[in-house]
Amino acid sequence: MKNAMRPSTLTTLGLGNVIDIFASGKLPVNTGELVDKVFGPAGQRGALVVSGANGIVGAGKVMQLGSRLEPFGIPIVALDFPGVPDGIGQQYPGLVRAFGSDSAARVMSNVVQFSYDGKSLPARLGDFNPRFLLEAIPEILEIKKAHFDIFTRTFPGIEIRSVTSGFPRSQLGVGIAHPAFPHEINKIYEIVENEPSSVTQLLWALGLIPMMVSDDWAFVLDVFFCGLTLAASRYHETSNMPYWKIDKFVRRLIGPNPFRAHDAIGAAGANFLTWSCLHHLSRHYGDLFTPSAVLEEKMTSGQNWYPLNHFRPLVDWALNDPDNQEFETRLLGPMFQMTSLMVHEKRSHMATMNAIGELCAQFTRGLPAVIRARGADASRELVERYHRLHPGAAGGAWHPEAFDAIGSPEWQQLYVNAEHDGTVGVISIGREAYNSDVNLEMNRAIDWLKAEGIERVIVTGDFHLVTQLTGADTGDFFPALEDAEMGVAIARGWSETARRLHAEFAVSVGFVNGKRALGGMLELLMHCHYLVAVDDASLGMPEVTLPVVPGMEGCHWPFRRAAKEHWPRLLSFLLEGRAVKAPQALDWLVDFAGPLEEALAAAWNTAAGNDFGLPPKTFADGALQGVADTVPPLSQAGDPGMEAGREAILANIKGSTSVPLAEALDVQARHSGDFMTTKACLSGVIGGMYKKTVKI
């Protein structure tokens, strides 16, 4: 019998639970079989057609999908009007950077470009047997519907998905696969379907991140992003604060820069899309979404909000307390209200909604996480305060009861889930970067498994919302840059959580299933008794390049796991900051590296105590002698910050390995916290981010 803290987001895609992947030793679907379902069998495969292919969205998707479908022999037909700018050509340098010139040329040789007049399809299109249309033409409903009609009449049975940013499936008559951001790098698609289809599962199997959302206007992302732009533009009308300054305050409060983002994407198109989404939302939900006058003007003119090289005064200013409270109210008030609407409508799995805010709208923390931290009553009071400033918003789309469920597992476990089958538990992490929220949820997941009587556990990425584990969320370190004790507390608290994986389970297995595991995430996983990785994963401790000192025991824990002859490798690993592929790290960091199915079997058999599990390991909890007596030759540091980072990391290694395990936690936490207030750290990557984000 399977049990879980809350439903896995994988279940929304019809792909079962994370624990099923380990128990079966394979992924829930096969890419080749899904390709056959969507495009036909080998030798008879039809084409993917991208219409509007030279636009920013269409061109990005030609590259993204073309590179993934080329090995299966699926032709990509790029369709657009004659004479439009060559958006595909503009994307090509990025393809070369990602795959190299030979592979990029091979992908492009599989792309066929056709022009059409918008009324009839090219006669030769039928030669390619179109099986799937991804539509990326302008956001005008009647034009889209006529476009679909042409394709369905000409190619009955063709699969069609629209990349629309706001029109529901009920209006379009076709399914939706809305890219979360137009370029080829972001992998998120908001999917609107009655049931998860083979198309959606194929996107997942190709390494993309489809997320199921309900059939409502503007889905989830554009309610957040367009809503934030609206709130910021209304604040401009109220305060006359310049757009660039509002961007800076928004970045400090929520994370993104709404006005700069419009300019970077292309203001003319982005302004129209934002206005269109808000216009239709306001017709259904009222004044909460009514476009502001300045947004109407920008939509009409197509002008940038401000040039990207716009002069900014050197003499800056900050908000006083009353003004700061008003800014927070005018920005967070409508955003909290919009979140209440989407929760009320059940627009998506709560973890999905939260992830869309972070991964797509680029919020520092998803709004459900922000509301959860503030609490239901305080969040409702903030919205009501906003209504006193903007009374029209109180007339509809306000669902204060939506916050009543903040204590439920769906709200409490936005990033971390736990499942078990009565014997083996699986903790799955659905956030790329470790932060204080993930730390709290990790503890709750461990507590839940212990209460369920589970003594064996696998810790892994969630196979859905994350394709890599990138380390610690450096934004959590900002308070520590001015107060070393804050840094000590973070290092101590996070390390105490990680130690539970070592101390409180009979067997624990860390599993790296994505592209990479770096920094704090790798430190978390190496606290497990065993570390298993797929063979194409990269592992790294890049802290020295930032520079910071690893705070989750990376300076002593791996030495306690490894034999003495491997200590020089670990020293180089920490002091160089270069990642290595998992097979290169065998024995001194990783206990097993292999193809996915072999890695799944190794993790499951070890956790379950089956035959063919990994052999017992030793761990040194006493003081270690001579770990850093001889430092291997290192490359040139390149800058004073990295040199200072090396010295501090080496001091931490020496200090935390020379004492017993019981004392090492405080020693390493002190080294990590103290370094954060140094000139080297303040002048580095994190210090620079802090100045841009917090120091207005």
Secondary structure, DSSP 4 states (H G I P E B T S, - for coil): --EESS--GGGGGT---HHHHHHHTS-SS-HHHHHHHHH-STTS--EEEEETTTSHHHHHHHHHHHHHHGGGT--EEEEE-TT---HHHHHHHHHHHHH-HHHHHHHHTTEEEEE--SSS--GGGGGG-EEEEEE---S-HHHHHHHHHHHHHHSTT-EEEE--SS--HHHHSSEEEEESSSSSS--EEEEE-SS--HHHHHHHHTT-EEEE--SSTTTTHHHHHHHHHHHHHHHHHHH---HHHHHHHHHHHTS--HHHHHHHH-HHHHHHHHHHHHHHHHHHH-GGGPPPHHHHHHHHH---SS-TT----SS-----HHHHHHHHHHHHHHHHHHHHHHHHHT-S-HHHHHHHHHHTS--SS-HHHHHHHH-HHHHHHHHHHHHHHSGGGGGSS--GGGGGGGGSHHHHTSSEEEEESSSEEEEEE--SEE-HHHHHHHHHHHHHHHHTT--EEEEEE-SSS-S-B-EE-GGGGGGGGT-HHHHHHHHHHHHHHHHHHHHS-SEEEEEE-SSEEEHHHHHHHHTSSEEEEETT-EEE-GGGGTT----SSTTTHHHHHS-GGGHHHHHHHHHH---EEGGGGBTTTBSEEE-HHHHHHHHHHHHHT-TTPPPP-----S--SSTTSSPPP-----SHHHHHHHHHHHHHHHHHHSS-HHHHHHHHHHHHHHHTTSHHHHTSHHHHHHHHHT--
